[in-house]
């Protein structure tokens, strides 16, 4: 599976989903009612799995969305990476012991349960994870590049040359013990290197509401636990959430939304 890593035009960046299928479906239903929705790239900021109740359902929904909306992509989060490494879907150094790390530190109980496997039974999980899910987890890029921003799960370091970081992210260097751009919380609070001329958009750390800084946008508003899932619309710098209370006509200042149910018909192949 080759997900787009070079994107352009209007984008909706969706924060960490973490198995929250109901919230994702509400968000997507509302997203597809907005102006230029069918021309807008939908980009997931990583962490599709773990914590929330239905990681398997979220992976299924992402693959469905890819089939009906070609402008869809995602980057790897540390939870996606940990699952892929624990199931030997990507080549990581043996000393990293991602099997033990995923089980001990990543709230993966719900991921096992969503596949009907006892927690900790890695061999059993490996047998039942569909090939399409394996292909997705194994091939998630570490970065998506837009002319105005970079989408990276945790962020960029301002202590390392930009070109060095971009090279590692583009190539996905699996020899690293723990890729900091996917895993390091502190990166969320750092501005990009001075020679980075684009904003960095990421999830990874919980924020109560989407946080906009001059060269930094943080969009994980649930941490897989509570709150509403958010989508950041770029270049508009506007936020859409999974809250059922949003008044579309008021929020979009008179633009005509599609009738509700459009996303369901889209998945069923019934375009309006």
VOPAGU-2260 file (C-alpha; in pm, 1 decimal, decimal comma):
REM VOPAGU-2260
SITE   aa  ch    i         X         Y         Z
SITE  UNK   A    0       0,0       0,0       0,0
SITE  UNK   A    1     138,3     337,6    -104,5
SITE  UNK   A    2     -18,7     625,7      83,9
SITE  UNK   A    3      37,3     975,9     -55,1
SITE  UNK   A    4     326,1    1158,4     110,2
SITE  UNK   A    5     312,6    1467,5    -113,3
SITE  UNK   A    6     -18,5    1649,2     -73,7
SITE  UNK   A    7    -150,5    1984,3    -192,4
SITE  UNK   A    8    -455,6    2203,9    -188,6
SITE  UNK   A    9    -710,1    2215,6      95,4
SITE  UNK   A   10    -657,3    1959,0     371,8
SITE  UNK   A   11    -839,2    1832,9     680,3
SITE  UNK   A   12    -594,4    1690,6     934,6
SITE  UNK   A   13    -764,5    1451,6    1178,3
SITE  UNK   A   14    -606,1    1410,4    1519,7
SITE  UNK   A   15    -525,9    1083,2    1697,6
SITE  UNK   A   16    -826,6     850,9    1652,9
SITE  UNK   A   17    -722,2     575,0    1896,3
SITE  UNK   A   18    -998,9     330,5    1811,8
SITE  UNK   A   19   -1279,9     583,2    1857,1
SITE  UNK   A   20   -1487,8     469,8    1561,5
SITE  UNK   A   21   -1811,1     640,4    1665,1
SITE  UNK   A   22   -1639,1     976,9    1699,4
SITE  UNK   A   23   -1456,9     926,9    1369,9
SITE  UNK   A   24   -1780,7     847,5    1188,4
SITE  UNK   A   25   -1950,5    1157,4    1330,2
SITE  UNK   A   26   -1654,2    1369,5    1227,9
SITE  UNK   A   27   -1640,2    1227,5     876,4
SITE  UNK   A   28   -2015,8    1269,2     828,5
SITE  UNK   A   29   -1983,3    1636,7     913,9
SITE  UNK   A   30   -1663,2    1678,5     715,2
SITE  UNK   A   31   -1833,6    1558,0     398,4
SITE  UNK   A   32   -2102,2    1821,5     442,6
SITE  UNK   A   33   -1848,7    2104,8     419,5
SITE  UNK   A   34   -1754,4    2307,3     110,3
SITE  UNK   A   35   -1506,9    2142,4    -132,3
SITE  UNK   A   36   -1510,8    1825,8      82,8
SITE  UNK   A   37   -1465,0    1592,1    -213,0
SITE  UNK   A   38   -1159,3    1789,1    -328,8
SITE  UNK   A   39   -1004,4    1816,9      16,5
SITE  UNK   A   40    -726,2    1579,8     126,5
SITE  UNK   A   41    -806,6    1398,9     450,4
SITE  UNK   A   42    -484,5    1331,1     641,0
SITE  UNK   A   43    -469,0    1137,1     967,8
SITE  UNK   A   44    -204,6    1246,0    1219,9
SITE  UNK   A   45    -135,0     891,3    1343,1
SITE  UNK   A   46    -233,9     667,8    1636,0
SITE  UNK   A   47    -525,3     490,3    1475,2
SITE  UNK   A   48    -503,9     202,9    1725,1
SITE  UNK   A   49    -507,1     135,9    2104,3
SITE  UNK   A   50    -699,4     294,6    2396,2
SITE  UNK   A   51   -1039,1     347,9    2231,3
SITE  UNK   A   52   -1298,9      71,3    2196,7
SITE  UNK   A   53   -1262,6     -33,3    1831,2
SITE  UNK   A   54    -913,5      -9,2    1677,0
SITE  UNK   A   55    -998,8    -281,2    1424,7
SITE  UNK   A   56   -1306,6     -86,0    1315,8
SITE  UNK   A   57   -1100,5     230,2    1272,8
SITE  UNK   A   58    -852,5      51,4    1044,6
SITE  UNK   A   59   -1145,5     -87,3     844,6
SITE  UNK   A   60   -1299,3     259,8     817,9
SITE  UNK   A   61    -971,5     414,5     704,1
SITE  UNK   A   62    -941,0     153,9     427,9
SITE  UNK   A   63   -1303,9     211,6     325,6
SITE  UNK   A   64   -1242,8     584,0     314,5
SITE  UNK   A   65    -935,4     532,1      97,5
SITE  UNK   A   66   -1144,9     338,1    -153,0
SITE  UNK   A   67   -1410,2     607,6    -192,6
SITE  UNK   A   68   -1198,7     920,2    -139,2
SITE  UNK   A   69    -864,8     895,8    -315,5
SITE  UNK   A   70    -737,9    1210,3    -140,7
SITE  UNK   A   71    -683,6    1025,1     187,8
SITE  UNK   A   72    -358,1     954,5     367,8
SITE  UNK   A   73    -209,9     904,9     715,7
SITE  UNK   A   74     122,2     914,1     894,8
SITE  UNK   A   75     241,7     664,3    1152,5
SITE  UNK   A   76     190,0     737,8    1518,3
SITE  UNK   A   77     391,7     571,7    1791,1
SITE  UNK   A   78     100,3     338,0    1868,6
SITE  UNK   A   79      71,4     227,4    1506,1
SITE  UNK   A   80     448,1     183,6    1493,5
SITE  UNK   A   81     452,0     -16,6    1817,6
SITE  UNK   A   82     181,2    -251,7    1693,7
SITE  UNK   A   83     355,9    -301,6    1359,6
SITE  UNK   A   84     689,3    -366,7    1531,7
SITE  UNK   A   85     537,3    -605,0    1789,3
SITE  UNK   A   86     380,1    -809,9    1508,2
SITE  UNK   A   87     704,9    -808,8    1305,6
SITE  UNK   A   88     544,1    -613,2    1023,3
SITE  UNK   A   89     839,9    -373,6    1008,2
SITE  UNK   A   90    1211,4    -449,5    1060,5
SITE  UNK   A   91    1327,7    -313,2    1396,3
SITE  UNK   A   92    1640,8    -397,6    1597,9
SITE  UNK   A   93    1592,7    -700,6    1824,4
SITE  UNK   A   94    1725,7    -506,7    2123,5
SITE  UNK   A   95    1428,9    -271,8    2105,2
SITE  UNK   A   96    1190,7    -548,9    2220,3
SITE  UNK   A   97     880,8    -377,3    2084,2
SITE  UNK   A   98     669,9    -679,3    2178,8
SITE  UNK   A   99     719,3    -618,7    2549,4
SITE  UNK   A  100     709,8    -242,9    2508,1
SITE  UNK   A  101     375,0    -240,8    2326,3
SITE  UNK   A  102     213,5    -470,8    2582,1
SITE  UNK   A  103     346,5    -280,7    2882,1
SITE  UNK   A  104     312,1      83,1    2783,2
SITE  UNK   A  105      63,9     140,3    2499,5
SITE  UNK   A  106    -285,1      60,6    2635,8
SITE  UNK   A  107    -320,5    -209,2    2371,2
SITE  UNK   A  108    -588,2    -409,8    2552,6
SITE  UNK   A  109    -864,0    -268,4    2334,1
SITE  UNK   A  110    -672,2    -351,7    2018,7
SITE  UNK   A  111    -652,6    -719,9    2114,4
SITE  UNK   A  112   -1019,3    -720,4    2218,9
SITE  UNK   A  113   -1131,1    -565,1    1888,9
SITE  UNK   A  114    -977,8    -863,1    1706,2
SITE  UNK   A  115   -1122,6   -1113,1    1954,4
SITE  UNK   A  116    -784,3   -1213,0    2096,8
SITE  UNK   A  117    -675,2   -1237,4    2459,5
SITE  UNK   A  118    -449,7    -953,7    2564,5
SITE  UNK   A  119     -84,0   -1048,4    2525,2
SITE  UNK   A  120    -141,4   -1329,4    2273,8
SITE  UNK   A  121      77,8   -1180,3    2002,1
SITE  UNK   A  122      91,9   -1496,0    1791,4
SITE  UNK   A  123    -286,9   -1523,3    1804,1
SITE  UNK   A  124    -323,6   -1159,7    1706,3
SITE  UNK   A  125     -80,8   -1200,1    1417,8
SITE  UNK   A  126    -296,3   -1483,7    1282,7
SITE  UNK   A  127    -621,2   -1288,3    1276,1
SITE  UNK   A  128    -516,2    -936,3    1173,8
SITE  UNK   A  129    -635,2    -909,9     810,7
SITE  UNK   A  130    -370,1    -875,3     544,2
SITE  UNK   A  131    -506,8    -534,0     448,5
SITE  UNK   A  132    -453,4    -412,2     806,0
SITE  UNK   A  133    -103,1    -555,2     810,6
SITE  UNK   A  134     -20,1    -382,4     482,7
SITE  UNK   A  135    -151,2     -51,6     614,5
SITE  UNK   A  136      45,1     -68,3     940,9
SITE  UNK   A  137     361,7    -179,8     764,1
SITE  UNK   A  138     351,4     101,2     510,0
SITE  UNK   A  139     239,0     407,7     702,1
SITE  UNK   A  140     473,3     693,6     608,7
SITE  UNK   A  141     643,5     892,1     882,9
SITE  UNK   A  142     564,4    1228,1     723,8
SITE  UNK   A  143     331,8    1391,7     472,0
SITE  UNK   A  144     455,9    1706,9     297,8
SITE  UNK   A  145     242,2    1998,5     186,8
SITE  UNK   A  146     368,2    2324,0      40,1
SITE  UNK   A  147     256,3    2503,2     357,0
SITE  UNK   A  148     309,5    2245,2     632,7
SITE  UNK   A  149     461,0    1911,3     736,3
SITE  UNK   A  150     244,4    1647,4     903,2
SITE  UNK   A  151     449,0    1445,8    1155,6
SITE  UNK   A  152     299,1    1259,8    1450,8
SITE  UNK   A  153     514,2    1410,6    1729,1
SITE  UNK   A  154     703,3    1688,3    1550,9
SITE  UNK   A  155    1051,9    1801,6    1451,3
SITE  UNK   A  156    1353,2    1861,9    1672,7
SITE  UNK   A  157    1509,6    2208,6    1674,1
SITE  UNK   A  158    1842,2    2055,0    1779,6
SITE  UNK   A  159    1907,6    1871,9    1453,0
SITE  UNK   A  160    1952,5    1997,9    1094,3
SITE  UNK   A  161    1626,0    2003,0     905,6
SITE  UNK   A  162    1763,4    1820,5     601,5
SITE  UNK   A  163    1885,6    1534,5     820,0
SITE  UNK   A  164    1544,6    1494,8     979,3
SITE  UNK   A  165    1357,8    1511,1     649,6
SITE  UNK   A  166    1584,7    1243,6     502,7
SITE  UNK   A  167    1519,2    1007,1     793,9
SITE  UNK   A  168    1145,6    1069,7     781,4
SITE  UNK   A  169    1118,3    1022,4     406,4
SITE  UNK   A  170    1316,7     697,9     415,8
SITE  UNK   A  171    1172,9     561,4     744,7
SITE  UNK   A  172    1491,5     453,8     917,8
SITE  UNK   A  173    1391,0     134,1    1099,6
SITE  UNK   A  174    1739,9      86,2    1240,8
SITE  UNK   A  175    1663,0     352,3    1500,9
SITE  UNK   A  176    1589,9     231,7    1852,0
SITE  UNK   A  177    1291,5     465,1    1898,0
SITE  UNK   A  178    1211,3     719,0    1623,3
SITE  UNK   A  179    1172,9    1042,8    1817,1
SITE  UNK   A  180     956,1    1208,8    1550,6
SITE  UNK   A  181     688,1     949,4    1629,6
SITE  UNK   A  182     752,7     897,9    2001,0
SITE  UNK   A  183     904,3    1197,2    2178,8
SITE  UNK   A  184     649,6    1407,4    2368,6
SITE  UNK   A  185     883,4    1704,3    2404,8
SITE  UNK   A  186     882,7    1764,0    2030,0
SITE  UNK   A  187     521,7    1875,9    2050,2
SITE  UNK   A  188     632,6    2174,9    2254,1
SITE  UNK   A  189     926,7    2271,9    2032,5
SITE  UNK   A  190     910,6    2501,9    1735,7
SITE  UNK   A  191    1057,8    2362,4    1413,0
SITE  UNK   A  192    1422,0    2435,2    1325,5
SITE  UNK   A  193    1484,3    2793,0    1218,4
SITE  UNK   A  194    1547,9    2687,5     858,1
SITE  UNK   A  195    1208,7    2514,8     833,2
SITE  UNK   A  196     984,1    2738,2     626,1
SITE  UNK   A  197     667,2    2536,2     687,0
SITE  UNK   A  198     443,6    2485,8     987,4
SITE  UNK   A  199     451,8    2147,8    1160,4
SITE  UNK   A  200     117,4    1980,0    1231,7
SITE  UNK   A  201     103,9    1692,7    1478,8
SITE  UNK   A  202     -96,6    1501,7    1737,4
SITE  UNK   A  203      67,1    1277,4    1999,0
SITE  UNK   A  204       5,5    1495,5    2306,3
SITE  UNK   A  205    -334,1    1581,4    2446,7
SITE  UNK   A  206    -455,2    1939,3    2418,0
SITE  UNK   A  207    -798,4    2050,1    2537,1
SITE  UNK   A  208    -861,1    2223,9    2205,6
SITE  UNK   A  209    -660,0    2251,8    1885,4
SITE  UNK   A  210    -357,2    2469,6    1952,5
SITE  UNK   A  211    -239,0    2711,8    1685,3
SITE  UNK   A  212     101,6    2873,1    1701,1
SITE  UNK   A  213     283,1    3057,8    1424,2
SITE  UNK   A  214     470,0    2750,2    1301,8
SITE  UNK   A  215     306,4    2476,8    1508,5
SITE  UNK   A  216     -38,2    2314,4    1521,7
SITE  UNK   A  217    -138,5    2046,3    1774,9
SITE  UNK   A  218    -459,4    1851,7    1708,3
SITE  UNK   A  219    -495,9    1556,8    1950,1
SITE  UNK   A  220    -802,0    1662,0    2150,2
SITE  UNK   A  221    -904,7    1325,8    2301,6
SITE  UNK   A  222    -588,9    1121,2    2376,6
SITE  UNK   A  223    -821,7     829,5    2302,4
SITE  UNK   A  224    -994,2     883,6    2635,9
SITE  UNK   A  225   -1233,0    1179,7    2649,0
SITE  UNK   A  226   -1343,7    1483,7    2454,4
SITE  UNK   A  227   -1426,8    1523,3    2087,4
SITE  UNK   A  228   -1214,8    1423,9    1790,2
SITE  UNK   A  229   -1092,9    1722,3    1587,3
SITE  UNK   A  230   -1012,2    1795,6    1225,6
SITE  UNK   A  231    -802,8    2100,4    1138,7
SITE  UNK   A  232    -896,9    2260,3     808,3
SITE  UNK   A  233    -600,4    2409,6     624,8
SITE  UNK   A  234    -529,5    2668,0     493,1
SITE  UNK   A  235    -839,2    2804,8     671,0
SITE  UNK   A  236    -705,5    2719,4    1019,0
SITE  UNK   A  237   -1054,0    2626,5    1126,7
SITE  UNK   A  238   -1155,7    2334,2    1344,2
SITE  UNK   A  239   -1432,7    2080,3    1302,2
SITE  UNK   A  240   -1513,0    1839,3    1585,9
SITE  UNK   A  241   -1712,1    1522,1    1630,0
SITE  UNK   A  242   -1950,0    1701,5    1867,0
SITE  UNK   A  243   -2310,6    1635,3    1763,2
SITE  UNK   A  244   -2408,8    1989,9    1864,9
SITE  UNK   A  245   -2236,8    2188,3    1589,1
SITE  UNK   A  246   -2469,8    2405,7    1381,7
SITE  UNK   A  247   -2327,8    2376,6    1030,3
SITE  UNK   A  248   -2514,8    2665,7     876,1
SITE  UNK   A  249   -2395,5    2901,0    1147,9
SITE  UNK   A  250   -2040,7    2764,9    1159,4
SITE  UNK   A  251   -1987,0    2790,1     783,6
SITE  UNK   A  252   -2163,0    3126,0     748,0
SITE  UNK   A  253   -2439,4    3027,0     513,5
SITE  UNK   A  254   -2263,0    2771,7     293,9
SITE  UNK   A  255   -2504,5    2497,6     197,6
SITE  UNK   A  256   -2423,8    2165,5     366,9
SITE  UNK   A  257   -2511,1    1832,5     212,6
SITE  UNK   A  258   -2798,0    1644,8     370,6
SITE  UNK   A  259   -2700,8    1420,6     659,9
SITE  UNK   A  260   -2620,7    1062,7     567,9
SITE  UNK   A  261   -2398,6    1163,0     275,5
SITE  UNK   A  262   -2092,9     988,0     419,6
SITE  UNK   A  263   -2282,7     661,7     462,2
SITE  UNK   A  264   -2400,4     678,0     102,0
SITE  UNK   A  265   -2047,5     761,4      -8,0
SITE  UNK   A  266   -1916,4     443,5     157,9
SITE  UNK   A  267   -2196,5     249,5      -6,1
SITE  UNK   A  268   -2097,7     389,9    -343,9
SITE  UNK   A  269   -2405,1     613,7    -372,7
SITE  UNK   A  270   -2273,0     957,0    -453,1
SITE  UNK   A  271   -2523,8    1240,2    -456,3
